[in-house]
Structures are given as structure tokens and as C-alpha cells.
Amino acid sequence: CRKEAIANLHDIVDELAACESRQAVLEQTVDAAGRVLEFDRAAVAVEDGGLLEVRAMSNELALQDHPTLPADEGIAGKTYQQERAILVEDVAESDEAKPQSGDMRSALSVPVHDIGVFQAVETVPGAFDQQDLELAKLLVQHTETALERLARERELRDQNERLEQFTDVVSHDLRNPLQVASNWLELAREDCDSEYL
């Protein structure tokens, strides 16, 4: 039921928010695709140096370890380049498809912001419909939110580290002149008793 799947996807938000690394978010996304959307064959590929490299995939996928594909080829490449979700009824009839396994027959592909692509595949044609694609897009939105949170937290940590380094330098730079001034003040107090001192 669509309502139940949507409700369960919203519960995934907490699981994704608890992830402490990008890899954990990607793995949680694939896990949620299987548990909630019943996509037994799902993967997330991340763009790196012009290639889309699978970084997380379900156990049901019979692929080589972390396969790669040029980021401008196949359905995954088109999804990534155009930042547009794609539903493929029959991979065998698609000129753009570059399946990583010979038994893939249908697929859905959703861009993951500017980092890569989420894909689900099946061994029979027409396994996915528009509703499946919309649910996958919702899952990916949650994934993107979790990834953005991690990026903001990393940026904040970096800023805090830079601020601490700056504070240490300024503190050190101020400590010496203040100590010299304090010493001169003590010497001046020994010579005269002035309210200005």
C-alpha cells in the first residue's frame, strides 16, 4: 500500500539521521529500499573522477565488487548528467542501457543530488511503475537530507578547528606583549605612585 510505504519512508528519516558517515547513509538507503520499498536489487553509485562507482548495493545484486561505469554512459550516466529520474520498462529494448549483469530487464534510476545515482533493477520487464519511481524519489530525498546534514556538520567542525587554531595564535601573540607591558607597569609602580598607573 502506497500510504504505508510513505509512512515507513518517513520513519527512515530517523535512521538516516543517526548515520555518522556518508558510507553509512548510502548503505542505509539501500537497506531501506529493500525493507520498505521491497526493491531487492538496489545500489547507490557515486561519481568519482568521471566514473560512477557503486558504493552500496543489496546482497541480491550479482555484480562484481564495486562496479564502475563512465558517468556519461547508460541509464545511470543519463540520470546523473541530466539530474532526472528515469524508469526503464525493458532494458533489452533500451539503446541507452548498459546493464552490469545480463539478467537485468527493468530498472529505475534516480539522481542523488550532485553526488551520484540510486538504482533498482529486476530480472523481469515492467517490474517497476510510476508509483515505485515516486517512492524511490522520496527515499532519495531523505538520503540527500542526511548527506547535506553530514556535510554541514563537517563544515562546522572544520570552521571550529580553524577558529581554535586562530584563537591559540592570537592568545599566544597577545600574551607576550601583555606580559612585557605588565612588567613595565610593575617597574613604573616602584618608581612612582600615580593613579594613572
Backbone as a chain_set.jsonl record, in Angstrom:
{"seq": "CRKEAIANLHDIVDELAACESRQAVLEQTVDAAGRVLEFDRAAVAVEDGGLLEVRAMSNELALQDHPTLPADEGIAGKTYQQERAILVEDVAESDEAKPQSGDMRSALSVPVHDIGVFQAVETVPGAFDQQDLELAKLLVQHTETALERLARERELRDQNERLEQFTDVVSHDLRNPLQVASNWLELAREDCDSEYL", "coords": {"N": [[0.849, -1.188, 0.0], [0.539, 2.191, -0.846], [0.296, 4.389, 0.979], [1.197, 3.255, 3.363], [3.824, 2.626, 2.659], [4.84, 5.201, 2.264], [4.563, 6.246, 4.852], [6.315, 4.517, 6.204], [8.669, 5.215, 4.916], [9.045, 7.769, 5.897], [9.679, 7.141, 8.479], [12.204, 6.224, 8.097], [13.771, 8.433, 8.053], [14.751, 9.041, 10.619], [16.535, 6.921, 10.979], [18.386, 7.437, 8.957], [19.286, 9.9, 9.822], [20.7, 9.183, 12.039], [23.014, 8.154, 11.07], [26.55, 8.319, 10.84], [28.382, 8.708, 8.859], [29.058, 9.26, 5.352], [29.148, 6.898, 3.879], [27.694, 5.183, 5.545], [25.157, 6.339, 5.331], [24.597, 5.821, 2.627], [24.561, 3.009, 2.623], [22.447, 2.574, 4.388], [20.389, 3.621, 2.884], [20.183, 1.799, 0.74], [19.499, -0.443, 2.223], [17.006, 0.39, 3.262], [15.599, 0.604, 0.885], [15.242, -2.054, 0.235], [13.882, -3.107, 2.546], [11.631, -1.394, 2.939], [10.621, -0.501, 0.427], [10.691, -2.8, -0.957], [12.564, -3.334, -2.938], [14.587, -5.51, -4.044], [16.965, -5.57, -5.389], [19.077, -3.223, -5.352], [21.12, -0.267, -5.612], [23.602, 2.241, -4.869], [25.436, 4.504, -6.64], [28.361, 6.474, -6.775], [29.712, 9.427, -8.116], [33.016, 9.705, -9.185], [35.846, 11.055, -10.291], [34.925, 11.091, -12.974], [33.719, 8.667, -13.204], [31.023, 6.464, -12.341], [30.837, 4.885, -9.439], [29.819, 2.015, -7.776], [28.908, 2.192, -4.485], [27.349, 1.218, -2.483], [25.34, -1.638, -2.216], [22.603, -3.966, -2.572], [22.46, -7.29, -1.253], [21.365, -9.054, -3.05], [22.126, -8.369, -5.571], [23.905, -9.501, -8.275], [26.669, -8.638, -8.888], [29.993, -7.636, -9.841], [32.483, -6.798, -7.385], [31.972, -3.581, -6.339], [31.319, -2.261, -8.998], [32.08, -0.131, -11.831], [31.123, 2.578, -14.005], [31.349, 4.704, -16.799], [30.531, 8.111, -16.127], [28.963, 9.278, -17.999], [27.58, 7.449, -19.457], [25.07, 5.007, -20.284], [21.947, 4.316, -18.512], [22.307, 5.096, -15.878], [24.344, 7.03, -16.159], [22.999, 8.914, -17.757], [20.944, 9.646, -16.018], [22.462, 10.797, -13.971], [23.856, 12.879, -15.338], [21.739, 14.448, -16.411], [20.297, 14.935, -14.187], [17.806, 13.711, -13.641], [15.091, 11.586, -12.97], [14.611, 8.249, -14.14], [12.65, 5.74, -15.65], [12.79, 2.483, -16.736], [11.213, 0.288, -18.727], [11.923, -2.061, -20.148], [15.048, -3.191, -20.25], [16.363, -4.493, -22.285], [15.32, -3.433, -24.58], [16.21, -0.877, -24.651], [18.321, 1.537, -25.96], [20.102, 3.036, -24.521], [20.731, 1.708, -22.212], [23.187, 0.128, -20.231], [23.634, -2.515, -18.943], [25.011, -3.968, -15.966], [24.847, -6.567, -15.463], [23.756, -9.546, -17.078], [21.169, -10.46, -16.556], [19.449, -8.408, -15.932], [16.439, -6.721, -16.454], [14.481, -4.725, -16.089], [14.458, -1.336, -14.845], [14.867, 1.345, -12.491], [15.965, 4.651, -12.023], [17.408, 7.154, -10.111], [18.538, 10.425, -9.556], [21.019, 11.308, -7.124], [21.218, 14.042, -5.726], [24.028, 15.955, -6.37], [25.897, 13.992, -6.235], [25.672, 11.367, -7.18], [23.916, 8.363, -8.169], [20.915, 6.593, -7.495], [19.794, 3.314, -7.986], [17.443, 0.782, -8.893], [16.891, -2.537, -9.86], [15.392, -5.219, -11.784], [14.733, -8.649, -12.725], [12.768, -9.12, -14.536], [10.812, -7.76, -17.23], [9.081, -4.604, -16.951], [8.819, -4.423, -14.154], [8.724, -2.271, -12.456], [6.731, 0.615, -11.67], [5.254, 3.895, -12.135], [4.562, 4.721, -9.58], [6.391, 3.308, -8.003], [8.682, 4.624, -8.817], [8.2, 7.209, -7.835], [8.182, 6.694, -5.077], [10.828, 5.859, -4.76], [12.108, 8.25, -5.366], [11.306, 9.758, -3.176], [12.597, 8.382, -1.095], [15.248, 8.903, -1.854], [15.28, 11.663, -1.519], [15.246, 11.83, 1.264], [17.699, 10.652, 1.738], [19.42, 12.532, 0.552], [18.976, 14.707, 2.269], [20.074, 13.706, 4.657], [22.741, 13.426, 3.838], [23.384, 16.1, 3.277], [23.186, 17.167, 5.853], [25.319, 15.854, 7.113], [27.421, 16.971, 5.63], [27.195, 19.682, 6.349], [27.717, 19.472, 9.091], [30.368, 18.561, 9.0], [31.58, 20.768, 7.804], [31.114, 22.671, 9.768], [32.624, 21.569, 11.874], [35.166, 21.824, 10.731], [35.329, 24.629, 10.55], [35.232, 25.276, 13.266], [37.617, 24.086, 14.131], [39.466, 25.665, 12.714], [38.912, 28.123, 13.911], [39.655, 27.605, 16.562], [42.413, 27.216, 16.176], [43.114, 29.78, 15.295], [42.43, 31.259, 17.575], [44.263, 30.209, 19.404], [46.673, 31.115, 18.274], [46.312, 33.918, 18.337], [45.979, 34.278, 21.063], [48.498, 33.483, 22.003], [50.081, 35.388, 20.664], [49.165, 37.727, 21.859], [49.704, 37.328, 24.542], [52.503, 37.585, 25.054], [53.189, 40.416, 24.478], [51.479, 41.572, 26.399], [52.505, 40.581, 28.789], [55.015, 41.775, 28.797], [54.214, 44.463, 28.939], [52.953, 44.419, 31.425], [55.115, 43.859, 33.086], [56.65, 46.225, 32.733], [54.865, 47.994, 33.849], [54.878, 47.229, 36.544], [57.514, 47.902, 37.19], [57.341, 50.659, 36.816], [55.558, 51.339, 38.855], [57.115, 50.942, 41.064], [58.789, 53.122, 40.957], [57.147, 55.392, 41.04], [54.09, 56.654, 42.492], [51.234, 56.668, 41.071], [47.893, 57.517, 40.174], [47.225, 56.979, 37.588], [48.711, 54.822, 36.775]], "CA": [[0.0, 0.0, 0.0], [1.347, 3.408, -1.018], [0.306, 5.18, 2.212], [2.049, 2.568, 4.321], [5.207, 2.799, 2.21], [5.219, 6.593, 2.529], [4.73, 6.362, 6.304], [7.548, 3.815, 6.561], [9.795, 6.011, 4.418], [9.265, 8.881, 6.822], [10.369, 6.58, 9.644], [13.603, 6.03, 7.697], [14.48, 9.693, 8.297], [15.491, 8.922, 11.879], [17.648, 6.0, 10.765], [19.389, 8.142, 8.16], [19.84, 10.977, 10.644], [21.615, 8.588, 13.013], [24.244, 7.754, 10.381], [27.652, 9.233, 11.132], [29.277, 8.847, 7.713], [28.402, 9.197, 4.046], [29.005, 5.488, 3.524], [26.589, 4.636, 6.344], [23.911, 6.839, 4.734], [24.373, 5.087, 1.38], [24.188, 1.64, 2.978], [21.109, 2.632, 4.98], [19.468, 3.869, 1.772], [19.985, 0.519, 0.053], [18.763, -1.299, 3.152], [15.617, 0.867, 3.29], [14.986, 0.263, -0.401], [14.832, -3.449, 0.33], [12.905, -3.329, 3.617], [10.42, -0.584, 2.842], [10.089, -0.453, -0.939], [10.786, -4.157, -1.497], [13.486, -3.368, -4.072], [15.596, -6.482, -3.616], [18.215, -5.33, -6.111], [19.264, -1.77, -5.383], [22.501, 0.183, -5.426], [23.907, 3.669, -4.988], [26.736, 4.752, -7.258], [28.86, 7.823, -6.52], [30.617, 9.914, -9.156], [34.376, 9.949, -8.723], [36.777, 11.128, -11.411], [34.281, 10.78, -14.25], [33.124, 7.325, -13.152], [30.028, 6.173, -11.319], [31.294, 3.68, -8.755], [28.849, 1.511, -6.81], [29.459, 2.262, -3.125], [26.483, 0.423, -1.613], [24.404, -2.422, -3.018], [21.946, -5.053, -1.857], [23.093, -8.602, -1.392], [20.753, -9.786, -4.155], [22.738, -7.993, -6.844], [25.014, -10.371, -8.671], [27.619, -7.772, -9.591], [31.361, -7.659, -9.337], [32.656, -5.857, -6.271], [32.024, -2.154, -6.66], [31.497, -1.997, -10.428], [32.087, 1.269, -12.247], [30.624, 2.883, -15.333], [31.576, 6.132, -17.064], [29.424, 8.943, -15.644], [28.178, 9.8, -19.124], [27.075, 6.317, -20.219], [23.989, 4.204, -19.738], [20.842, 4.966, -17.814], [22.882, 5.754, -14.696], [25.016, 8.241, -16.622], [21.981, 9.882, -18.199], [20.298, 10.129, -14.798], [23.409, 11.675, -13.275], [24.135, 14.07, -16.158], [20.545, 15.278, -16.59], [19.65, 15.077, -12.884], [16.407, 13.39, -13.909], [14.747, 10.189, -12.705], [14.272, 7.505, -15.357], [12.042, 4.428, -15.483], [13.017, 1.69, -17.946], [10.33, -0.89, -18.724], [12.673, -3.235, -20.596], [16.432, -2.828, -20.513], [16.764, -5.092, -23.562], [14.827, -2.588, -25.674], [16.741, 0.475, -24.463], [19.634, 1.762, -26.556], [20.966, 3.716, -23.551], [21.07, 0.84, -21.076], [24.471, -0.583, -20.206], [23.493, -3.299, -17.711], [26.212, -4.573, -15.39], [24.585, -8.001, -15.373], [22.923, -9.955, -18.199], [19.795, -10.812, -16.215], [18.665, -7.209, -15.625], [15.474, -6.455, -17.514], [13.822, -3.437, -15.872], [15.241, -0.512, -13.917], [14.533, 2.739, -12.213], [17.2, 5.364, -11.744], [17.088, 8.454, -9.506], [19.766, 11.145, -9.192], [21.236, 11.651, -5.725], [21.725, 15.413, -5.784], [25.149, 16.066, -7.304], [26.942, 13.021, -5.899], [25.576, 10.092, -7.878], [22.663, 7.799, -8.663], [20.298, 5.42, -6.874], [19.131, 2.488, -8.982], [16.874, -0.517, -8.54], [16.718, -3.334, -11.083], [14.717, -6.505, -11.639], [15.039, -9.607, -13.797], [11.626, -9.224, -15.452], [10.401, -6.46, -17.77], [7.909, -3.952, -16.365], [8.72, -4.691, -12.713], [8.515, -1.018, -11.738], [5.775, 1.552, -12.257], [5.46, 5.299, -11.775], [4.476, 4.808, -8.123], [7.697, 2.875, -7.494], [9.64, 5.697, -9.091], [7.924, 8.302, -6.898], [8.647, 6.268, -3.754], [12.291, 5.893, -4.809], [12.49, 9.665, -5.297], [11.112, 10.181, -1.786], [13.71, 7.798, -0.349], [16.466, 9.637, -2.212], [15.205, 12.98, -0.867], [15.689, 11.63, 2.65], [19.138, 10.399, 1.649], [20.074, 13.817, 0.296], [18.893, 15.5, 3.503], [21.067, 13.165, 5.59], [24.071, 13.757, 3.316], [23.579, 17.538, 3.464], [23.431, 17.368, 7.282], [26.704, 15.437, 7.366], [28.323, 17.963, 5.023], [27.152, 20.881, 7.199], [28.431, 19.167, 10.338], [31.803, 18.518, 8.695], [31.996, 22.157, 7.579], [31.117, 23.322, 11.081], [33.805, 21.068, 12.592], [36.344, 22.456, 10.123], [35.341, 26.026, 10.961], [35.591, 25.319, 14.686], [39.054, 23.81, 14.239], [40.187, 26.861, 12.26], [38.708, 29.15, 14.932], [40.506, 27.244, 17.705], [43.799, 27.499, 15.799], [43.248, 31.238, 15.286], [42.396, 31.697, 18.975], [45.55, 29.843, 20.009], [47.701, 32.02, 17.743], [46.062, 35.271, 18.865], [46.255, 34.222, 22.501], [49.955, 33.464, 22.154], [50.611, 36.676, 20.199], [48.81, 38.783, 22.819], [50.267, 37.021, 25.858], [53.86, 38.14, 25.198], [53.196, 41.878, 24.69], [50.816, 41.915, 27.653], [53.435, 40.274, 29.873], [56.026, 42.845, 28.773], [53.564, 45.683, 29.447], [52.724, 44.217, 32.857], [56.421, 44.012, 33.746], [56.977, 47.646, 32.718], [53.964, 48.649, 34.794], [55.398, 46.949, 37.893], [58.711, 48.739, 37.376], [56.913, 52.052, 36.936], [54.939, 51.499, 40.181], [58.2, 51.019, 42.055], [59.388, 54.464, 40.914], [56.204, 56.446, 41.405], [52.76, 56.211, 42.887], [50.313, 57.521, 40.301], [46.594, 56.878, 39.938], [47.163, 56.578, 36.167], [49.327, 53.521, 36.634]], "C": [[0.896, 1.253, 0.0], [1.437, 4.226, 0.264], [1.234, 4.56, 3.255], [3.528, 2.735, 3.953], [5.7, 4.209, 2.496], [5.458, 6.793, 4.028], [6.035, 5.694, 6.749], [8.78, 4.565, 6.076], [10.08, 7.19, 5.339], [9.938, 8.404, 8.101], [11.86, 6.389, 9.365], [14.436, 7.281, 7.994], [15.326, 9.594, 9.56], [16.701, 8.007, 11.72], [18.768, 6.678, 9.981], [20.067, 9.243, 8.974], [20.841, 10.446, 11.661], [22.945, 8.173, 12.381], [25.335, 8.799, 10.598], [28.65, 9.373, 9.992], [28.462, 8.76, 6.427], [28.164, 7.753, 3.636], [27.841, 4.852, 4.281], [25.239, 5.094, 5.789], [23.588, 6.055, 3.464], [23.926, 3.658, 1.676], [22.787, 1.588, 3.571], [20.059, 2.859, 3.904], [19.15, 2.569, 1.044], [19.182, -0.436, 0.933], [17.286, -0.908, 3.191], [14.891, 0.537, 1.996], [14.485, -1.179, -0.376], [13.722, -3.667, 1.341], [11.573, -2.645, 3.369], [9.8, -0.643, 1.451], [10.086, -1.817, -1.62], [11.548, -4.199, -2.827], [14.64, -4.277, -3.651], [16.951, -6.26, -4.259], [18.386, -3.827, -6.294], [20.723, -1.438, -5.13], [22.561, 1.704, -5.483], [25.312, 3.771, -5.545], [27.096, 6.218, -7.058], [29.84, 8.202, -7.62], [31.973, 10.221, -8.539], [35.295, 9.91, -9.934], [36.174, 10.725, -12.741], [33.676, 9.389, -14.319], [32.043, 7.283, -12.089], [30.42, 4.837, -10.696], [30.256, 3.269, -7.72], [29.511, 1.483, -5.443], [28.615, 1.483, -2.125], [25.515, -0.338, -2.504], [23.815, -3.547, -2.187], [22.63, -6.371, -2.164], [22.559, -9.381, -2.591], [21.364, -9.451, -5.513], [23.941, -8.879, -7.131], [25.993, -9.573, -9.522], [29.014, -8.004, -9.038], [31.468, -6.657, -8.201], [32.832, -4.444, -6.793], [32.271, -1.873, -8.143], [31.478, -0.499, -10.72], [31.59, 1.378, -13.674], [30.941, 4.351, -15.592], [30.325, 6.949, -16.723], [28.605, 9.559, -16.769], [27.635, 8.671, -19.998], [25.925, 5.639, -19.506], [22.896, 5.033, -19.088], [21.366, 5.709, -16.593], [23.556, 7.066, -15.096], [24.041, 9.32, -17.048], [21.271, 10.488, -16.984], [21.185, 11.137, -14.093], [23.609, 12.982, -14.041], [22.934, 15.016, -16.228], [19.82, 15.561, -15.274], [18.144, 14.852, -13.006], [16.187, 11.902, -13.678], [14.264, 9.519, -13.995], [13.715, 6.14, -14.969], [12.205, 3.674, -16.793], [12.187, 0.411, -17.841], [11.094, -2.161, -19.092], [14.069, -2.804, -21.036], [16.878, -3.332, -21.886], [16.343, -4.24, -24.755], [15.344, -1.157, -25.591], [18.142, 0.575, -25.059], [20.627, 2.346, -25.547], [21.457, 2.796, -22.443], [22.411, 0.148, -21.287], [24.455, -1.447, -18.951], [24.808, -3.943, -17.283], [26.068, -6.092, -15.265], [23.59, -8.37, -16.462], [21.481, -10.253, -17.853], [18.929, -9.61, -15.842], [17.72, -6.911, -16.784], [14.709, -5.146, -17.332], [14.589, -2.671, -14.799], [14.551, 0.809, -13.641], [15.791, 3.392, -11.693], [16.857, 6.775, -11.268], [18.398, 9.16, -9.147], [19.818, 11.423, -7.694], [21.994, 12.97, -5.731], [22.88, 15.495, -6.784], [26.237, 15.045, -7.007], [26.862, 11.731, -6.701], [24.17, 9.682, -8.229], [22.219, 6.637, -7.767], [19.607, 4.639, -7.975], [18.572, 1.227, -8.339], [16.634, -1.244, -9.852], [15.972, -4.623, -10.743], [15.002, -7.361, -12.858], [13.894, -9.795, -14.773], [11.278, -7.841, -15.985], [9.181, -5.912, -17.027], [7.742, -4.164, -14.875], [8.414, -3.437, -11.902], [7.478, -0.168, -12.453], [6.079, 2.963, -11.75], [5.412, 5.481, -10.252], [5.795, 4.371, -7.482], [8.74, 3.973, -7.673], [9.447, 6.853, -8.112], [8.393, 7.942, -5.49], [10.172, 6.274, -3.686], [12.789, 7.338, -4.705], [12.356, 10.198, -3.864], [12.24, 9.639, -0.903], [14.994, 8.582, -0.607], [16.453, 11.043, -1.61], [15.669, 12.886, 0.583], [17.201, 11.396, 2.702], [19.895, 11.708, 1.474], [20.081, 14.7, 1.54], [19.939, 15.029, 4.507], [22.487, 13.511, 5.141], [24.385, 15.239, 3.493], [23.877, 17.852, 4.935], [24.872, 16.997, 7.626], [27.698, 16.455, 6.819], [28.36, 19.236, 5.865], [27.916, 20.648, 8.505], [29.937, 19.138, 10.122], [32.337, 19.934, 8.505], [32.079, 22.917, 8.898], [32.311, 22.868, 11.917], [35.072, 21.723, 12.06], [36.456, 23.914, 10.547], [35.756, 26.159, 12.425], [37.077, 25.047, 14.893], [39.879, 25.018, 13.812], [40.084, 27.978, 13.297], [39.57, 28.867, 16.167], [41.973, 27.543, 17.398], [44.06, 28.998, 15.821], [43.297, 31.768, 16.714], [43.71, 31.387, 19.675], [46.652, 30.799, 19.561], [47.543, 33.411, 18.328], [46.386, 35.313, 20.354], [47.761, 34.269, 22.758], [50.553, 34.816, 21.784], [50.301, 37.807, 21.175], [49.48, 38.578, 24.173], [51.639, 37.671, 26.049], [53.854, 39.656, 25.366], [52.517, 42.295, 25.995], [51.728, 41.643, 28.854], [54.522, 41.349, 29.963], [55.438, 44.123, 29.354], [53.339, 45.589, 30.949], [54.034, 44.387, 33.637], [56.834, 45.48, 33.813], [56.114, 48.408, 33.725], [54.446, 48.44, 36.231], [56.638, 47.788, 38.185], [58.331, 50.201, 37.585], [56.297, 52.306, 38.309], [56.002, 51.59, 41.281], [58.809, 52.425, 42.113], [58.427, 55.545, 41.314], [54.837, 55.864, 41.714], [51.761, 57.121, 42.218], [49.006, 56.767, 40.094], [46.452, 56.404, 38.486], [47.782, 55.202, 35.948], [48.341, 52.434, 36.988]], "O": [[1.869, 1.344, 0.748], [2.513, 4.71, 0.615], [1.968, 5.269, 3.943], [4.372, 2.955, 4.821], [6.84, 4.399, 2.919], [6.433, 7.43, 4.426], [6.77, 6.241, 7.572], [9.817, 4.556, 6.74], [11.237, 7.562, 5.535], [10.676, 9.155, 8.738], [12.676, 6.393, 10.286], [15.653, 7.2, 8.164], [16.483, 10.014, 9.571], [17.77, 8.286, 12.264], [19.947, 6.516, 10.296], [21.266, 9.487, 8.833], [21.73, 11.176, 12.098], [23.9, 7.872, 13.097], [25.08, 10.002, 10.548], [29.654, 10.073, 10.129], [27.337, 8.26, 6.413], [27.104, 7.42, 3.107], [27.086, 4.066, 3.709], [24.281, 4.321, 5.779], [22.439, 5.667, 3.247], [23.002, 3.155, 1.036], [22.024, 0.663, 3.29], [18.949, 2.337, 4.006], [17.989, 2.273, 0.764], [18.299, -1.146, 0.452], [16.413, -1.775, 3.158], [13.7, 0.225, 2.01], [13.417, -1.479, -0.911], [12.73, -4.332, 1.042], [10.513, -3.24, 3.565], [8.589, -0.815, 1.315], [9.549, -1.974, -2.717], [11.227, -4.985, -3.719], [15.565, -3.833, -2.97], [17.971, -6.708, -3.737], [17.903, -3.243, -7.263], [21.462, -2.212, -4.521], [21.696, 2.361, -6.062], [26.257, 3.203, -4.998], [26.239, 7.097, -7.159], [30.692, 7.404, -8.01], [32.072, 10.899, -7.516], [35.498, 8.854, -10.533], [36.839, 10.084, -13.554], [33.176, 8.975, -15.365], [32.125, 7.969, -11.07], [30.343, 3.792, -11.341], [29.858, 4.077, -6.881], [30.543, 0.837, -5.255], [29.094, 1.125, -1.049], [24.936, 0.228, -3.431], [24.427, -4.023, -1.231], [23.287, -6.536, -3.192], [23.236, -10.278, -3.093], [21.145, -10.167, -6.49], [24.866, -8.984, -6.326], [26.125, -9.806, -10.723], [29.192, -8.498, -7.924], [30.629, -5.765, -8.075], [33.73, -4.16, -7.586], [33.306, -1.314, -8.508], [30.929, 0.292, -9.952], [31.626, 0.419, -14.445], [30.812, 5.17, -14.682], [29.203, 6.525, -16.999], [27.649, 10.289, -16.508], [27.269, 8.903, -21.15], [25.817, 5.689, -18.281], [22.915, 6.263, -19.108], [20.926, 6.821, -16.302], [23.361, 8.092, -14.444], [24.228, 10.497, -16.74], [21.029, 11.694, -16.934], [20.726, 12.198, -13.669], [23.539, 14.064, -13.459], [23.088, 16.232, -16.119], [18.855, 16.325, -15.24], [17.329, 15.657, -12.556], [16.975, 11.066, -14.119], [13.601, 10.14, -14.826], [14.238, 5.472, -14.077], [11.803, 4.167, -17.847], [12.43, -0.435, -16.979], [10.945, -3.199, -18.448], [14.239, -2.141, -22.059], [17.671, -2.68, -22.567], [16.949, -4.323, -25.823], [14.945, -0.312, -26.393], [19.035, -0.198, -24.71], [21.838, 2.178, -25.691], [22.477, 3.068, -21.809], [22.718, -0.344, -22.372], [25.174, -1.159, -17.995], [25.603, -4.395, -18.107], [27.037, -6.803, -14.998], [22.674, -7.599, -16.748], [20.636, -10.3, -18.746], [17.77, -9.791, -15.467], [18.134, -6.856, -17.942], [14.325, -4.518, -18.32], [15.272, -3.259, -13.961], [13.766, 1.312, -14.444], [16.591, 2.76, -11.003], [16.114, 7.5, -11.93], [19.269, 8.567, -8.509], [18.802, 11.733, -7.071], [23.225, 13.01, -5.739], [22.705, 15.13, -7.947], [27.371, 15.195, -7.463], [27.878, 11.061, -6.887], [23.326, 10.52, -8.547], [23.03, 5.815, -7.342], [18.912, 5.22, -8.809], [19.133, 0.682, -7.389], [16.222, -0.636, -10.84], [15.924, -5.055, -9.591], [15.455, -6.867, -13.891], [14.023, -10.547, -15.738], [11.432, -6.849, -15.272], [8.351, -6.677, -16.536], [6.621, -4.091, -14.371], [7.902, -3.528, -10.786], [7.355, -0.215, -13.676], [7.05, 3.179, -11.025], [6.143, 6.306, -9.703], [6.26, 4.995, -6.529], [9.568, 4.215, -6.795], [10.424, 7.415, -7.615], [8.94, 8.79, -4.785], [10.745, 6.654, -2.665], [13.781, 7.608, -4.029], [13.183, 10.984, -3.402], [12.773, 10.362, -0.061], [15.738, 8.887, 0.325], [17.504, 11.56, -1.232], [16.394, 13.754, 1.07], [17.886, 11.885, 3.6], [20.885, 11.962, 2.159], [21.076, 15.364, 1.83], [20.613, 15.845, 5.137], [23.337, 13.849, 5.965], [25.515, 15.6, 3.821], [24.719, 18.7, 5.232], [25.558, 17.729, 8.339], [28.697, 16.766, 7.468], [29.428, 19.81, 6.075], [28.663, 21.512, 8.963], [30.698, 19.628, 10.956], [33.42, 20.262, 8.988], [32.999, 23.705, 9.116], [32.941, 23.682, 12.593], [35.943, 22.127, 12.829], [37.546, 24.388, 10.868], [36.535, 27.044, 12.78], [37.723, 25.688, 15.722], [40.868, 25.361, 14.459], [41.054, 28.697, 13.535], [40.147, 29.787, 16.749], [42.695, 28.059, 18.25], [45.101, 29.444, 16.305], [44.117, 32.631, 17.028], [44.215, 32.2, 20.449], [47.466, 31.24, 20.372], [48.519, 34.02, 18.768], [46.993, 36.267, 20.841], [48.231, 35.007, 23.624], [51.419, 35.334, 22.488], [51.088, 38.745, 21.305], [49.788, 39.545, 24.87], [51.905, 38.247, 27.104], [54.46, 40.155, 26.315], [52.935, 43.264, 26.628], [51.716, 42.398, 29.826], [54.9, 41.778, 31.053], [56.078, 44.793, 30.165], [53.517, 46.573, 31.667], [54.053, 44.985, 34.713], [57.321, 45.933, 34.848], [56.579, 49.348, 34.37], [54.424, 49.37, 37.038], [56.796, 48.319, 39.284], [58.915, 50.895, 38.418], [56.491, 53.381, 38.877], [55.795, 52.243, 42.304], [59.28, 52.868, 43.16], [58.852, 56.548, 41.888], [54.475, 54.771, 41.28], [51.464, 58.208, 42.715], [48.995, 55.557, 39.87], [45.643, 55.523, 38.197], [47.4, 54.497, 35.014], [48.679, 51.252, 36.93]]}, "num_chains": 1, "name": "protein.A"}
